[in-house]
């Protein structure tokens, strides 16, 4: 397996886990789940995409089972979010930003994992999209909601465009670390712009 920058990977993974754990915790609290239910939703939001990715490429046991640090980060983030729930509930915009940031961070994690396994760019972009989106899909399914990625909002498209942007940066000899953070910023900004200006893919109507 090709080596990748472990320190950068770990930083992105920790930030992504925090971002999605907060997003999952807040969503579960909005649905009035009990603390155990909130923790479950926080975990599946943060690890769901990475779990599906690792199973697809045969990297087992999956990442979070080999590294308790990720589980502890999710646990403490979820508990802190529940503890400060009165303040968090007043921060809907901030929480939207966390979800957008987590989308960018986890997309790049999936890309890096695919590259490390020597897969072609198209498959790497697919893995990045899976890593970024599937935690939210599992979360919304458990909460009996149509997953965000299947609605009109730009979500998976941002992952795909961000992945293409990342490989473009590599083609023009931008450093790997810089390319990762530029691609994360691209996905983050694209998602914000799409929501702000109500940009969306066309919807089938019958």
Backbone torsions as a table, in degrees:
resi	resn	phi	psi	omega
1	UNK	NA	133.3	-179.4
2	UNK	-67.6	140.3	-179.1
3	UNK	-78.3	146.7	172.3
4	UNK	-129.3	170.5	-174.8
5	UNK	-69.0	99.9	-174.3
6	UNK	-61.9	-44.4	-176.2
7	UNK	-62.6	-44.2	177.9
8	UNK	-65.0	-42.5	179.3
9	UNK	-58.8	-45.1	-178.4
10	UNK	-66.4	-38.2	178.1
11	UNK	-63.3	-48.0	-179.6
12	UNK	-63.1	-41.4	-179.8
13	UNK	-62.5	-43.7	-180.0
14	UNK	-64.8	-44.8	179.7
15	UNK	-64.5	-40.5	178.5
16	UNK	-64.6	-42.0	179.1
17	UNK	-62.7	-42.1	178.3
18	UNK	-63.3	-47.6	-177.5
19	UNK	-60.8	-47.9	-177.9
20	UNK	-75.1	-29.3	176.0
21	UNK	-64.9	-41.5	177.2
22	UNK	-64.1	-45.1	179.7
23	UNK	-60.9	-46.1	-179.8
24	UNK	-65.6	-41.6	179.6
25	UNK	-62.1	-45.9	-178.9
26	UNK	-63.8	-42.6	179.6
27	UNK	-61.9	-42.5	179.6
28	UNK	-66.2	-39.6	178.4
29	UNK	-65.3	-35.4	176.6
30	UNK	-61.6	-32.6	179.3
31	UNK	-86.9	6.0	175.2
32	UNK	61.8	40.0	174.4
33	UNK	-75.8	158.8	175.3
34	UNK	-77.1	168.9	-175.6
35	UNK	-54.4	-38.5	178.8
36	UNK	-64.7	-44.1	178.5
37	UNK	-62.0	-38.8	178.5
38	UNK	-62.8	-43.4	179.1
39	UNK	-63.0	-41.4	178.8
40	UNK	-60.7	-46.5	-179.5
41	UNK	-64.9	-39.4	177.6
42	UNK	-60.5	-43.2	-178.7
43	UNK	-67.6	-46.7	-176.9
44	UNK	-67.6	-31.9	177.7
45	UNK	-66.0	-40.7	-175.4
46	UNK	-81.1	-30.6	-174.5
47	UNK	-113.2	-8.2	-173.9
48	UNK	-60.1	-48.7	-178.2
49	UNK	-64.3	-43.2	179.4
50	UNK	-65.8	-34.0	178.6
51	UNK	-66.0	-47.3	178.2
52	UNK	-61.1	-44.0	179.0
53	UNK	-58.0	-50.0	-176.5
54	UNK	-65.5	-36.4	177.1
55	UNK	-65.6	-38.6	-179.5
56	UNK	-64.6	-37.9	-177.4
57	UNK	-95.7	1.3	176.4
58	UNK	76.0	24.1	178.6
59	UNK	-92.5	82.1	-176.2
60	UNK	-121.8	153.9	-7.7
61	UNK	-56.2	149.4	-175.7
62	UNK	-62.4	161.7	-168.3
63	UNK	-52.3	-47.2	-174.6
64	UNK	-69.7	-19.1	177.5
65	UNK	-80.2	-19.7	179.4
66	UNK	-94.3	-13.9	-173.7
67	UNK	-135.3	100.5	-178.5
68	UNK	-66.5	-17.5	-179.7
69	UNK	-59.4	-41.6	179.4
70	UNK	-62.2	-44.5	179.0
71	UNK	-61.7	-41.2	179.9
72	UNK	-66.7	-39.2	177.9
73	UNK	-61.1	-45.1	179.8
74	UNK	-64.3	-44.5	-178.7
75	UNK	-60.0	-51.7	-177.2
76	UNK	-67.7	-34.2	177.7
77	UNK	-66.2	-43.8	179.9
78	UNK	-64.8	-43.4	179.6
79	UNK	-63.7	-42.1	179.0
80	UNK	-64.4	-39.7	179.4
81	UNK	-65.4	-41.2	177.0
82	UNK	-65.1	-39.5	-178.1
83	UNK	-64.6	-39.0	-179.1
84	UNK	-100.0	31.1	-172.1
85	UNK	-60.1	-33.8	-179.8
86	UNK	-61.1	-39.9	179.5
87	UNK	-77.5	-38.9	-176.9
88	UNK	-63.6	-37.8	-178.0
89	UNK	-64.8	-16.4	177.6
90	UNK	-93.8	6.9	-173.4
91	UNK	-121.5	47.7	-175.7
92	UNK	-62.0	-39.2	179.0
93	UNK	-65.0	-43.2	179.1
94	UNK	-61.2	-40.5	-179.6
95	UNK	-69.3	-34.7	173.2
96	UNK	-62.0	-39.2	178.6
97	UNK	-65.4	-38.4	177.1
98	UNK	-62.1	-42.2	-179.6
99	UNK	-64.8	-40.8	178.8
100	UNK	-67.2	-39.9	178.3
101	UNK	-65.3	-44.1	178.2
102	UNK	-60.3	-36.8	178.4
103	UNK	-60.7	-46.5	179.3
104	UNK	-65.9	-45.0	-178.0
105	UNK	-62.4	-47.4	-176.5
106	UNK	-72.8	-29.7	174.8
107	UNK	-61.0	-44.2	-179.8
108	UNK	-69.5	-31.9	174.0
109	UNK	-60.2	-45.4	179.8
110	UNK	-64.3	-40.4	176.7
111	UNK	-60.4	-47.4	-178.8
112	UNK	-60.9	-38.8	-179.5
113	UNK	-67.2	-41.7	178.3
114	UNK	-64.0	-42.7	177.9
115	UNK	-62.5	-41.9	180.0
116	UNK	-61.0	-29.9	178.6
117	UNK	-90.8	6.5	175.7
118	UNK	72.4	26.3	-179.4
119	UNK	-84.4	158.9	-178.1
120	UNK	-74.0	159.9	-174.0
121	UNK	-55.0	-39.6	-179.8
122	UNK	-61.5	-43.5	178.0
123	UNK	-67.8	-37.5	177.8
124	UNK	-61.5	-41.4	177.8
125	UNK	-64.8	-39.9	176.9
126	UNK	-62.1	-43.1	178.3
127	UNK	-64.2	-38.6	177.1
128	UNK	-62.9	-41.8	179.5
129	UNK	-65.9	-41.2	177.1
130	UNK	-61.6	-45.7	-179.0
131	UNK	-62.7	-39.0	-178.7
132	UNK	-75.5	-32.8	-168.9
133	UNK	-103.5	-30.4	-167.8
134	UNK	-71.4	-26.0	174.4
135	UNK	-61.8	-43.1	178.0
136	UNK	-67.9	-35.1	177.7
137	UNK	-63.7	-45.7	179.3
138	UNK	-64.6	-43.2	178.3
139	UNK	-57.1	-51.3	-176.9
140	UNK	-66.3	-35.7	178.0
141	UNK	-63.8	-44.6	179.0
142	UNK	-64.1	-29.9	-179.4
143	UNK	-93.0	11.2	176.3
144	UNK	58.7	44.3	178.8
145	UNK	-125.1	144.1	174.5
146	UNK	-63.4	121.4	-177.1
147	UNK	-54.7	140.3	-177.0
148	UNK	-54.8	-37.5	-176.9
149	UNK	-64.4	-22.1	-179.0
150	UNK	-94.6	-1.6	177.8
151	UNK	-96.9	-171.9	-171.0
152	UNK	-72.9	-21.9	-175.0
153	UNK	-62.1	143.3	175.2
154	UNK	-69.9	117.1	-178.0
155	UNK	-140.2	-73.5	178.0
156	UNK	-63.2	-33.9	179.0
157	UNK	-59.2	-37.8	178.6
158	UNK	-63.6	-39.1	177.8
159	UNK	-63.2	-46.3	-178.0
160	UNK	-63.1	-46.9	-180.0
161	UNK	-64.3	-38.5	177.8
162	UNK	-64.7	-39.0	177.1
163	UNK	-64.4	-42.1	177.3
164	UNK	-64.0	-40.0	178.3
165	UNK	-62.7	-39.0	179.3
166	UNK	-61.6	-47.4	-180.0
167	UNK	-68.4	-31.3	174.7
168	UNK	-63.0	-42.6	178.4
169	UNK	-61.6	-41.4	177.9
170	UNK	-64.0	-36.5	-179.5
171	UNK	-65.0	-31.3	-179.8
172	UNK	-96.6	20.4	171.8
173	UNK	67.2	30.6	170.1
174	UNK	-75.8	140.2	-179.7
175	UNK	-57.8	148.2	-175.5
176	UNK	-57.9	-47.0	-177.9
177	UNK	-64.1	-45.6	179.1
178	UNK	-62.6	-42.6	180.0
179	UNK	-60.4	-39.8	179.1
180	UNK	-60.4	-48.6	-176.3
181	UNK	-73.1	-30.9	174.6
182	UNK	-67.4	-39.2	178.9
183	UNK	-67.9	-39.1	175.8
184	UNK	-60.2	-46.0	179.5
185	UNK	-62.7	-38.9	179.8
186	UNK	-60.7	-48.5	-179.7
187	UNK	-63.7	-44.0	-179.9
188	UNK	-58.6	-50.9	-177.7
189	UNK	-68.2	-40.3	179.5
190	UNK	-60.3	-42.1	179.5
191	UNK	-65.2	-42.3	179.9
192	UNK	-64.3	-45.6	179.6
193	UNK	-62.2	-41.7	-179.3
194	UNK	-61.4	-41.8	-179.6
195	UNK	-72.8	-43.2	-178.1
196	UNK	-60.5	-42.8	-176.6
197	UNK	-101.1	11.5	177.0
198	UNK	54.4	43.4	176.1
199	UNK	-80.8	141.5	-179.2
200	UNK	-159.3	163.7	172.1
201	UNK	-76.6	154.0	178.9
202	UNK	-61.8	146.7	-177.3
203	UNK	-109.3	135.1	177.9
204	UNK	-72.9	132.1	178.2
205	UNK	-129.7	142.5	-178.3
206	UNK	-121.7	NA	NA
